[in-house]
């Protein structure tokens, strides 16, 4: 499997009141085409900063990253945020079609892709409604449908289910897995939930306390297709959970010591 994202010695420093704050430091990692990779680390370790660099929203201080482009007509990446990124004055259908229309695609293609992903996330019946008429979970369905419909080279997701209740979270996690299994998009996904990482990921990249760097690369060798019930009952998943949990505890303690010194 070829490499899709290659990150080499990536560092980002912010300058704040004559002080330098290094958010991420010397990150080197590669992600293969079609992989679902989760970033896990303590709060403040730079996960979102890394994602925003890859999304082209902020500039790295040093190092480099490269996304291997396969289709010249496709956008390089789409990003789904934790807060609902829907456009309030557009209907559900218009939100999902937004990126396609901005690219100037043929109306027939826009309609076909929009219809397809509305159906996949269960929103066909709500296509004419506006975001103010939707629940939080439904708004995130719109964001996910829009991201996949736009057919990006890679998909970046920053805790997209973090603000949802458990029931909606489980439903959307499994819907995301179904769509990913069909499209085989390369996904880089931030989460604070170990359960979520074990359900979704092929690999889990563990980050250190800030400045963040990748200190462990764990292969989630649990058979697919997965459900939360199967993952929680799997002895291997239990082993991986403890391994990741111990890492997080250690990094949180390091972060506290660093802040107190």
Protein Blocks (a to p, Z undefined) as FASTA:
>chain_A
ZZfbdcehiacdddeehiacdfbghiacdddehiacdddddehilmmmmmmmmnopaccf
bdcdddddfblkbcfbdcddfbdcbdfkbcfklmmmmmmmmnopafklmmmmmmmmmmmn
opmmmmmpcfklpcfklmmmmmmmmmmmnopabdcdehkllmpcfklmmmmmmmmmmmmm
mnopacddddfbfklmmmmpmbdcdddddddddfbdcddfbdcdddfklmmmpmklmmmm
mmmmmmmmmmmmmmmmmmmZZ
